[in-house]
């Protein structure tokens, strides 16, 4: 059975309004130890996502351009939020990352509500764990063989 986004994603979302400043966004990222925020609308439906801002956006679109710290997120955010469903195959999510040129995706429930984030780091951590398990299996196999068949005298 193919691995799905659900097996890997981070089920937490840190949000900021489009009117928040880049300094407030940086503080939120530091406080929550995240590299991206979902930017929401300031209207009645404050949970409606309108974009994403990443730590890289803050550096390349704000600091490198000399924008003041009170610059609003709506000026530096990416409006086209790349999204996958929690139930999508992980391979499909990686293809979206590749074609969109992004390292993070919003993860949605089948009904459309946001469920969390999927980052390339999440995928690498998952795969590294699986490779470590395979390495352990190989080591156990060798130890079993040595225990069953001691070396012959030379």
C-alpha positions as CSV (number, residue, x, y, z in Angstrom):
1,X,0.0,0.0,0.0
2,X,1.5,3.4,-1.0
3,X,2.4,5.8,1.8
4,X,0.0,8.8,2.0
5,X,0.4,12.4,3.1
6,X,-1.4,11.4,6.3
7,X,1.6,9.2,7.4
8,X,4.1,12.1,7.2
9,X,2.5,15.5,7.6
10,X,2.6,17.8,10.7
11,X,-1.0,18.3,11.9
12,X,-0.5,21.8,13.2
13,X,-0.9,25.2,11.6
14,X,0.4,28.5,12.8
15,X,-1.6,31.4,11.3
16,X,-1.1,35.1,10.9
17,X,-3.5,37.7,9.4
18,X,-2.5,39.3,6.1
19,X,-2.3,42.6,8.0
20,X,0.3,41.3,10.4
21,X,3.8,42.7,10.0
22,X,6.9,40.8,8.8
23,X,8.4,41.3,12.3
24,X,5.3,39.8,13.9
25,X,5.5,36.9,11.5
26,X,9.2,36.3,12.3
27,X,8.3,36.3,16.0
28,X,5.5,33.8,15.5
29,X,7.9,31.5,13.5
30,X,10.4,31.7,16.3
31,X,7.9,31.2,19.1
32,X,6.4,28.1,17.4
33,X,9.6,26.8,15.8
34,X,8.2,26.8,12.3
35,X,9.4,28.0,8.9
36,X,6.1,29.0,7.5
37,X,2.8,30.6,8.4
38,X,-0.6,30.3,6.8
39,X,-1.8,33.8,6.0
40,X,-5.5,34.3,6.7
41,X,-8.1,36.9,5.7
42,X,-9.0,39.6,8.1
43,X,-12.7,39.4,7.4
44,X,-15.4,37.5,9.2
45,X,-13.9,34.1,8.3
46,X,-10.4,34.6,9.9
47,X,-9.5,31.0,9.1
48,X,-9.8,31.4,5.4
49,X,-6.3,30.9,4.0
50,X,-5.2,33.5,1.4
51,X,-1.6,32.6,1.2
52,X,1.6,31.5,2.8
53,X,4.7,33.2,4.1
54,X,7.9,31.4,4.7
55,X,11.1,32.3,6.5
56,X,12.7,32.4,3.0
57,X,10.1,34.9,1.9
58,X,10.9,37.1,4.9
59,X,14.6,37.1,4.0
60,X,14.5,37.3,0.2
61,X,11.4,39.5,-0.3
62,X,11.6,41.7,2.8
63,X,15.0,41.9,4.4
64,X,17.1,41.7,1.3
65,X,14.9,44.4,-0.3
66,X,15.3,46.7,2.7
67,X,11.6,46.7,3.5
68,X,10.7,48.2,6.9
69,X,9.7,45.8,9.8
70,X,6.2,47.1,9.7
71,X,5.6,45.8,6.2
72,X,2.4,43.8,6.0
73,X,2.5,40.1,5.1
74,X,0.1,40.7,2.2
75,X,3.1,42.5,0.5
76,X,5.5,39.5,0.7
77,X,3.3,36.4,1.0
78,X,2.8,33.9,-1.8
79,X,-0.8,34.0,-2.7
80,X,-1.0,30.7,-4.6
81,X,-1.1,28.2,-1.7
82,X,0.0,24.8,-2.9
83,X,-2.3,22.2,-1.3
84,X,-2.7,18.5,-1.2
85,X,-5.3,16.3,0.5
86,X,-4.4,14.4,3.7
87,X,-5.4,11.2,1.8
88,X,-3.3,11.8,-1.3
89,X,-0.4,9.5,-2.0
90,X,2.9,10.9,-0.8
91,X,4.3,10.5,-4.3
92,X,1.7,12.9,-5.6
93,X,2.5,15.5,-2.9
94,X,6.2,15.2,-3.9
95,X,5.2,15.8,-7.5
96,X,3.3,18.9,-6.5
97,X,6.4,20.2,-4.6
98,X,8.6,19.5,-7.7
99,X,6.3,21.1,-10.2
100,X,5.5,24.2,-8.1
101,X,9.1,24.6,-6.9
102,X,8.1,24.6,-3.2
103,X,9.3,22.8,-0.1
104,X,6.0,23.1,1.9
105,X,2.4,22.2,1.1
106,X,-0.8,23.0,3.0
107,X,-2.6,19.7,3.8
108,X,-6.4,19.7,3.6
109,X,-9.1,17.3,4.8
110,X,-11.2,15.8,2.0
111,X,-13.8,18.4,2.9
112,X,-11.5,21.3,2.2
113,X,-10.6,22.5,5.8
114,X,-6.9,22.8,6.6
115,X,-5.3,19.9,8.5
116,X,-1.6,20.9,8.7
117,X,1.6,21.2,6.7
118,X,3.7,18.8,4.7
119,X,7.4,19.8,4.4
120,X,10.2,18.3,2.5
121,X,11.9,17.9,5.9
122,X,8.9,15.8,7.1
123,X,9.4,13.5,4.1
124,X,13.2,13.2,4.6
125,X,12.7,12.4,8.3
126,X,10.2,9.6,7.5
127,X,12.5,8.1,4.8
128,X,15.5,8.3,7.0
129,X,13.7,6.3,9.7
130,X,12.7,3.7,7.2
131,X,16.3,3.4,5.9
132,X,17.5,3.0,9.5
133,X,15.0,0.2,10.0
134,X,16.4,-1.6,6.9
135,X,19.9,-1.1,8.1
136,X,18.9,-2.7,11.4
137,X,17.4,-5.7,9.6
138,X,20.6,-6.3,7.7
139,X,22.6,-6.2,11.0
140,X,20.2,-8.6,12.7
141,X,20.4,-11.0,9.8
142,X,24.2,-11.0,9.9
143,X,24.2,-11.6,13.7
144,X,21.8,-14.5,13.3
145,X,23.9,-16.1,10.7
146,X,27.1,-15.8,12.8
147,X,25.3,-17.3,15.8
148,X,24.0,-20.2,13.8
149,X,27.2,-20.9,11.8
150,X,30.3,-20.0,13.7
151,X,33.4,-19.4,11.6
152,X,35.2,-22.6,10.6
153,X,38.8,-23.0,11.9
154,X,41.4,-21.7,9.5
